[in-house]
């Protein structure tokens, strides 16, 4: 059993580290956070030039030799060292929505969307969560009613949606068959330039963290879509969502691992230089034990995340592994952000350290994309409980 990265993945890791340190220094990230703005389009175009949007897409679109979940984890770890919000931006198209379009969309839809995703030209939005349909995602009530000409009118509301204003495309989950069991009556629709559609109203929600990712409430008011907008066939939306949810979970694990490791590395530098009581802080047993606990949590989460990536590459089902990776990564990130801020003291409490950003951002991963409690329910079910 070999736990080391392949030469190709090690080269990817080294290249990604250099790229992230050059293109996304802390000062630039903190400026975007302060201004509450998304990273500029040029940032994603540079990522497109790097060739990192296609790890989970078919080779005919990605230009890679094969689908590579491990490569995605390697890259996301490095990107998250700069900002978990930046990695979340990246993953909406590259990890959650894009691969599901590749699996379930029509050839015309694939050809329209995926080349732009690979080049970093567009962001993708997923309109799923509602006020009464969060953890119980299949309980959505947004309706899509078929018209005489075969088109559909979508009406309803969505909550906590990211990127609807700037997205090049949105995938909207709506109920087309309300009389069927809740998992069977959902259909997915592809809508181009949703932020420019007058039938879509959106209002920004102020959030604790993730200032670089505008979060919105959305209302669809007779949004007209053609039958060609349907992804994967009428009533097949839940199947189209499931794989994306698994992808999101283990990718959240990778984000947590990368962001937490970046914090640990920064704290290590600090405690080895900061002198207190006549010696470096890092020589104090209480400090050392905290850092050991932090590193063990991150290393454990990393192993679970790479196992989920391996399972996805070698077996189509990774529900248990993906949920374990998410729980471990999210909880490690939250713990490390908390302890890291404490260990850095007054400097940790200052905005310039980056720790307040991480402390606020980390909490999202214990809630969004499937709360910790729901993930434990999934794991328990997979265990036969």
N, C-alpha and C positions, 0 to 999 in steps of 0.2 A: 504494500500500500504506500503510495507516494503522495505526500502532502505538499510538495513543492509545485510552483507554477511551471508550466511548460516554457521552453525558451521563447516561444512566440508570445505567450501571455506576460512573461517577465519583461520582454521588450515593450509590449503595450503599456505595462504599468510604468516603466521608466519614462517612456515618451509622454504619457498622460500627465505624470507628475511635473515634468518640465513645462508642458503646455499650460497646465492650470496655474502654476506659479507665475508664469510670464503673463498670461492673459487675464487672470482673475486674482490679482493681489488683494490683500485685505482692505486696503484703502478704497479700491474701486467698489468692492462688495458693500462696504459700509456706507458709501455714498448712495448707492442704489437703495439700500435699506432706509437711510435717512430720508430720501426723497420719495419713498414708497412708489417706486417705478419698477417696471419689468426690465430685465436686461435688454439692451438694444438689439435690433434685428441682426446687426453685424456680429454680435457674439455667437448667435446660432449659425450664421453662415460660416464662421470660422470652425465651429464644431462640425459642420457639414463637410468642409474641406478636409478635416481630420479623418473623416470616414467612420464616425462613431454612432451614427443614427441607425445603422443597419444590422446590429448584432442579432436581433430577433426577427429579421425580415428574410424572405426567401432570397437566395443568391442572385436570382435574375434581377432583383431590385437593389440589393445591398452592394453587389460587387464583391462580396466575400465568398470564400470557398464553401461555407456552410453556415447554418444558424449556430450562434455561439453565445449561449447564456453566460458561460464563465467569463468570456471577454467583456460582456456587459457589466458583470459584477466588478471585474478588475477596474474598468473605466469609472464606474459610478463611485467606487471607493475613493478614487483620486479626486474626482470632481466635488465630492461631498466635503472633502477637507477644506475647500474654499467656502462652500455654503450648501447646506442641505436644501435650501430653497432653489438654488440654481440647479441642483441635481433633480429636484422635483419638476422644474420647468422642462428639463431635458427629457425626463421619462414619460411625460404625458403622451408625447408623440412616439418616442422610440420604444417604449416598454409596454404601455397600457393600451393605447388606442390603435397605433399603427399596426402591431402584429395581428390584432383581431380583424382589422380591415383586410390584411393579407390573407387571413384564413377564410373569411366569410363573405367578403364583398364580391360584387360582380367584376369581371375583367375590366370593364369600363371604369368602374369606381377605383379599382386598384391603380390603373394607369393614370388616372387623374390625380390621385393623392400621394402614392408612395414615392415616386421620383422626387417630388417636392419635399417630402419628409427627409429622405436620405440626404438631400442637398442642404437641409436646414432652412429651407425657404418658408415653411409654414409651421405653426403650432396647431395642435389638435385639442379640442375640448370634448369632454364627456359629460353629458347632461343626464344624470341619473338620480342623485339624492333629492329627496323631497322632505318636507316637514314631518310627514308621517311615514317616511320610507328611508331610514338611515341604515341601521344595522340590518333591518328587514328590507333589503333593497328591492325584492320582488313585489313589495306592496305598493308600488307606484300607482298614482291615480291620474297622472297626465294622460289625456285621451287623444287618440288619432282616429278621426272618423272618416271612413271612405266616402267619397263623393260619386256622383253619377258617372263622371268621366274617368273614374279609377284613381284620381288623385286623393290626397288626404288633407284635412284641416286639423292642426294640432292645437290643443288648448290645455292649459294647466300651468303649474308653477314648479320650479326647481330651486333648491337651496345649496349654498356652499359650493358654487360652481367656480372653477378657476378658468381664466383665460377666454371667456366667451367674447369679450370685446375685441381682443387681438387675434383670435384664432382664425386660421385660414379655412378650417372646416370644423364642424361640430357633429358629434354623434349623439342623437337624441333618443332616449328610451321612452316609449309611449305605449299605452295599453290600447290595442286594436280590437281585442276580443274580451270584453269585461265579463262575459258569462263563463269563460273557461277558467280552470284553476290558475292561480296567480302566476305561476311560472310558465304557463303555456300561452298566455294572452299578450305577451310583450313583443313589440317589434322595434327594431332599430332603424333610424333614418339618418342619412348623411345630408348635411346642410352646409353649403359653401358660404363663406364670409358672414357668419351669423351676426356679428356685431353691426353689420350694415343693413340688416333686415328690419324694416319698421314694425313688423308684427312681433318682434322680440324686444321686450323691455327688460333692462337690467339695472340693478342698483348695488353699489359697492357696500360690502359689509366690513366694518372695522374689526380686526382680529388681534389676538394677543401677539402673535409673531407672523412669520412668513410675509413680511412687508413687501417683498419683491414679487409676490404672487397675489394680484388683486382677486378677491373673493366676492362673488355676487349672488344675489337672489335674482331669479329670472321669472318672467311671465310670458307665456306664449298666447297670443291673441289671434286666433284664426290664422296660424302660420301655415301657408299653403306649400305643400311639397308634392312632387310627382311620384308616381308609382316606382319610377326608376331610382328614387332616393332610398328605397328599402334595401337594407343590408341583410343578406342571408335568408330572405324569405319572410313572409308574414307569419307572426307568431313564434319565430325562432330566436327572438332577441335574447332570451335568458342564456341560451347556449353560446350566443355571441359574446355575452358578458363574462361568463365563467372563467375562461382562460385569461382574460384581461385582469380579473381579480386576483388570480394566482400569481400572475406576473407582477402585479402591483405589490403583493405581500412580500415576496422574497427580494424584490428590488428595494422596498422600504428597509428590509434588513441590511442591504448593502449600503444604503444611505446612512443608516444609524452607525454601522461599523466604521465607515470612512470618516464621518463627522466626528465621532467619538475618538478615533485614533488621532485625528488632527489636534483635538483638544489635549489629549494625553501628551503628545509630542511637544506641544507648546508649554504645558505645565512642567514637563521634565526639564526643559531649557531654563525655565524660571527658577525652579527650586534648586537647581544646581548652581545658579549664579547668585541668588538672593541670600545674603548673609544675615543670620539672626542668632543671637546668643553665641557669637563668636565662630559660627560654622555655617556651611550651606544648609538651607532648609531641608534639602534632600538627604542629609545625614540623620535627621530626626526620625526615630522609629515610627511615630504616629503618622508622619507624612509618607514614609515609605510604604507602610501597610495600606494606606488609602490608595496609593498609586498602583500597588500590586492588585488590589481588589478591582480597580478600574480596568487594568489591563486584562485580568482574567475574564471579566465580563465581556470585553470586546473580542478577545480571542475565541471565546465560546460562541459568541454570535457569528463571528466570521466563519467558523467551521460549519455551523448550521446553514449559513447562507450559501456557501460553496456546495454543500451537499444538495440543497434545493436546486441550484443551477445544474449540477450533474444529473439530478433526477429528471429535470425538465428536458435535458438534452437526450437522455437515454430511455425515458418512459414518459408517456403523455400525461400521466397523473402525478401531481406533486402537492395535493391539498395539504397534507399533514406537514410536509417539509417546508412549504411556503409559509404556513402559519407559524411554525416554530421559528423560522428565520425572522419573521416580522416581529414577533413578541420579543425575542432575544435582542435583536438589533435596536428596536425602539426603547426597550427598558434600559439597555446599556447606554444608549445616547442620553436619555434623561438623567440617569445616575451620574454619568461622567460629566455632563454639563453642570449639574448641581455641585458635585464635589470639586470639579475644576474651578468653578467660580469661587468656592470657599477657599481653596488652596491658594489662589492668586490674591485673595484679600481685597484691599482697596483697588488695586489695578484690575482685578477680575470684575469688579463692580462698574468700572468705567467702560463707556461705549467703545472706546478705541481698542480695548482688548479683544473684542469680538465675542466674549463670553455671554453678555446679555442677549445678543442675537441668538446664539445657540440655545441658551436657557429658554427663551421664548419659543423658538422654532421646534425644539425637541418635543414639546408637549403634543404637537400636532400628530406625531407618528404613533402616539398611544391612543389616538382617537380616530383620525382619518384613515381611510382605506381599510376599515375594519378594526373596531375597538379591541383592546387586549382581551376583554371578557369574551367577545365573539370568537376571537382566534382560539382561545382556550376551549370553547365549546366545540369548535371544528376539530381540534386535536383530540379531544375526548371522544368524539364520534368516530374518528379514524382509529382510535385505540379499541373501539368496541364497547365503549361505556354508554 
